[in-house]
Amino acid sequence: MANDTKCFNFSGITTTGLPAVYGFMFLPSIFGNLMSLMTFKRLSRKTSTHIYLINLAISNVIVSTSMPFQIVYYSRGEYWPYDSVLCSIVYQGASLLTHCSMCVSITIFCWVAVSRYATLLRHKERMQAKPKNAYEKIILGKILKTFRNPKFALFLCVGVWLFFLCLNISCFLVNQEVAPDKMCFDKELEIFQQMYKVTSVIESTCFFIFFLVVLLFYYFFIKHIENIQANSCIGEKHLVYRKVKNNVIIIVTILLLCFMPYHLTKYLLIGYDSSHGCPTLSALLEVKNCCLCLAEFRSCTDPIVYLCLDKTFKKNFLLFYKNCSTDEEDRLSPSRKINEIA
């Protein structure tokens, strides 16, 4: 049954619904992240957090550019031979870009969490006359301090891009098969390849490790905020600390809702028993397709994350948006005046 290509019969959710959703996601995602990159470019001084967020925005732009390929793949892929040039470009090329960018995204979220916590500890260190012990000296002065260094952040991001790009290209080359009797949109070629299972385990395991690191450091972050809040009796500071905590909760919730379902379904597919039958497998694959779309939807929400993470970005982004709106009004004002005179 596992070798029966007719086993994979997808409903209109995959062949019609997903292309429509990708179409709606494309413009908000690419314009939101391009505007974010233009805002980052306007910053006179870039901190380590800005460097991380710039790379996150770049990864989102790459995910956005793959969305038109996803639209074509889900709507027309069942009509192309697997060995055709169109299939190689639309499916394999888009998959390479998407998965590489998603791996980079969760890794950068991890570095952002470490960097934010390191910044918080730096303020704590300034408030103390002396460090408490040698362990604190090593953690504060040596390890975490490096994550706040913009030059280190740049080299770290370049290293992350190179690592995941090489890893995904290697998997892409190894997974190449000659399959003249298969169509492009045929998931049998994907899920029953041993190399697919290996790469899926690596990708999903890396996600869960980095996600736990994000949770851990944001937990430390919130606990430290709560300790400061407990020792402060100034009402305005309580509002600031509450806002910071809410921003952290928003970021973690977005990561949890967007990334977690996709990687959980990948684990289910890896351990799938073909004796359960075709309907179960087809449904599971359709769920995985929808979860991948949900993971890519995060590229639309990340501009909100940038606003939550950095006040300087928020201030410049709102100023940039205001200037664009003012320029548009100035451009339209002559025609309005003519209409009023007429």
N, C-alpha and C positions, 0 to 999 in steps of 0.2 A: 504494500500500500504506500509505503514511503517513497517508492520509485514511480508512482503514478503521477504524471504531470497534471492530470485533471483533478488531482486532489486539492489543488490550490485555486479555489473559486472564490474570488473576493466580491463583496457586495458593492453597492453604489457608494457606501461610506468611503471606501478606498479610491475607487475609480472616478468619482464625481465630487464627493464631499471634501476630501483632502486637497485636490487641486484648487477648489474654491477657497478653502481656509488659507492655503499658502498665498493665493492671490491677494486676499485681504491683509495678510501679514507683511507682504513684501514692502509696500511703500512706507508704512509707519516705522518698520524696522530699519530700513536703509536710510531714510531721511532723519530719523531720530538719532541714529549713531553718527551720521555724517555731520549733523549739527553739533553733536557732542565733541567730535574731533576738531571742528572749527573753533569751538569754545576753548578746548584745551590748548589749541595753537595760539590763542590770544593771550594766554597766561604768561606774564613776564618771568615768573619764577615757578618752576615745576618741582614739586616735592616727590618723594618716592610713591606716595599714593596716586599722584597724577600719572606717573609713569605706568603703574599697574593698570589704572583705569583706561589709559590711552590704548594699551595693548588689548584690553578687554573689548573696547569699542572696535578695534581693528578686527578682532575675531568675530564680532557680531556682524560687521560689514561683509566679511567673507561668507558667513552663514546666510546673510540676506541675498548675496549674489547667487547662491546655489538654489534659492527658492524657485526661480523660473524653471530650472532644470528638474526640480522635484515635480512641478506642475506637469511638465511634458512627460516625465517618467510615469507617473501614476495614471495619466489619462491616455497615453499612446504606447507605453512600453510593451504591452502585450502583443503588439503587432510587429515588433522589430526582432530580428534574429539576435541571439546573445552575442555572436561574434561580429556583429555589424559595428561600423564606426560610430553611428549614432548612439548605440547602447554604451559603447566605451566612454563617450564624452558625457552623455546625459546621466547615466547611472553611476559608472565607476568613478568618473571625474568628480561629480557632485558629492558622492559618498566620501571620497578622499578629503575634499575641502570641509565638508560638514563635520565629520568625525574628528579631524585634526583640530578644528576650531573649538569644538565642544570640549575636547580634552584640555586645550589651552585655557579655556574659560574657567573650568572648575579649579585648575591649578592656580590661576591668577587670583581667584576668589580666596584661595588658601593663603597666598602671600599677602593679600590685602588684610585679611583677618590678623595675621601675625604682625604686620606693620602697624595696624591701628592699636593693637595691644601694646606694642613696643612704644608707641608714642604716648600712650596713657601712663606707662611705667616711667617714662622719661620725666613727665610732670611730677609723678610721685617722688622720684629721686631728687628733683630740685627742691621739693618741700621738706625733705629730710636733711638733717645736718650731716649725717654719715650713713653709708650703706650698712645694712644690718649684719651681713656676714659675707664670707668669701663666695658662697654659692650665688648670692644676689649680685655680687660684683661681676661674676662671670656671665650670668644670664643677661644683666642689664648692660654691662659695659662691652661685652664681646659679641655675643650671639645675636640677641634681638636688635642691638644697635645697628647692625649691618643692614637689616631690612628697611631702615629709615634712610639709608644712603641712596640718593637718586642714581648715582653711577652704578652701584651694586644692583639696584632694581632693574636698570636697563640691561645689564649683562645677564641677569637672572632670567628676564623675559625672553631675550634672544636665545638663551640656552634652552628654555622651555619650548619655544617655537621649533628650533632645530631638532630637538629630541623627538617630539611628537610627529613632526613632518617626516623624519627618517623612519620612524616606527610605522607610520601609516603607509608610506610609500613601499616599504618592505613587505608589509602585509598585502598591499594591493598587487605587487608583482608576484608574490607567492600564490595568491588566490586566483591568478589567471588560469583559466581552463579553456580547452577547445570543446565547444558543445554546439555542433551545428544543428542538432535536433531540438534545441531549447530556444525559448523566447527570452527577451530581455527581462520582462517582468515575470520571472519564474523563481520564486523563493526557494525552490528545491535545491538549486545550485548553491544558494547561500547557506541555508541552515544545516545541510548535511555534509558540508565541507569540514574536515577536521581542523583546518587552519582557521576557519571562521570561529569555531568554538574556542580555540586557543586565544585568538585576538579578543573575542568578546569577554572572556574571563579576565584578561589583562586590563582591558579598558574599564570594565565595571568594577573590578577590584581597586584600581587606582581611584576611581570616582569615590567609592565608599571610604577609602583611606583619607583622601583629601577633604571629603565632606565631614568626617569625624574631627579632623584638625580644625576646620572652620567652626564647628560646633563647640569644640573645646576652648578655643581662644576667645570666641564671642561669649562663652559662659564665664571665663575669667574676666572678660571686659565688663559684663553686666554685674558680676559680683563686686568688682572693684567700684563701679558706679554706685551700687547700693550701699557699700561701706562709707563712701564719701557723703552720700545723701543722708545717711543715718547720723553722721557727725556734723551736718550742716543745718543751721536753723534759718537760713535765708530763703525766702519763698521763691525768688527768681531762679536761684540755683536748682531748686527742686524741679521747676518747670523744664529747665535745660536738661537735667539728668533724665527726666521722664521722656523727653523728646529723643534723646540719644538712645535710650533703651527701646523705644518704639521703632526707631530706624533700624536697629539691629534685628528686631523681631521681623520687620518687613523683609529684610534681606534674606534671612534664614528661611522664611516662609516661601519666598519666591524660588529659592534653590530647591527646597524640599518638594514643592508641588510640581516644578518643571522637570527636574532631573531624576528624582527618585523613581517614578513609575516606569520610565524607559529602561533603566538599568535593572529593575526588578523583573520586568518582562523578558529581558535578555537572559537572565539567569534561568527563568522558567523554560525558555526555548532550549538552552544548553542541556538541561536535564530532561527534556521531553522524551516520553516513551511513545514510539510510533504505534504501539498496540492500542492506544486510546482512540485512534481513528482520525479520518480526514476532517470531519466537522470541527473537532476540538483544535486541531492544528491550524486550520484556516482561521478560526476565531482568534486564536492566540497571536497569529501573525498580524491579523488586522488590528488587534489591540496594540501590538508593538509599533505598527505604522503610525497609529494615532498618538502613542506616547512619544515617538520621535518628533512628531509635529509639535506636541506640547513642549518638548525640550527646546525646540527651535523658537518657540513663541517667547522664550526668555529673552531673545535678542530685542524684542519689542519693549520689554519691561526694564531692561538694564539702564536706559536713561533715567528712570525713576531711582534706581540704585545709586547712580552717580550723584543725583541731587541729595540723597540721604547720607552719602559717605563724606562729601566734601562741601563745606560752606563757600569756599572760594569759587569752586566750579558753579555752585548754585547761583551765586551773585553775578558772575560773568555770563552764565547762560541766560538768566532773566534779562540782563542788560543787552545781550546780543539779540534776544528775541524782541525786546522793546525797540531797539534800533532798526531791526528789519521791518517791524510794523510801522515805525515812523517814516522810513524811506518809502514804503508802499503807499502810505497816505499822501506823502509829498508828491509822489508820481501821479496819483489819481486826482490831486487837488485842482490842476488846471482844467481838466475835463469837467469837474464839478462846478467850477466857477463859470465855465461856458454855458453849462446847462442852466445854472441859476440866472444868468443874464438873458438867455433865450426864453 
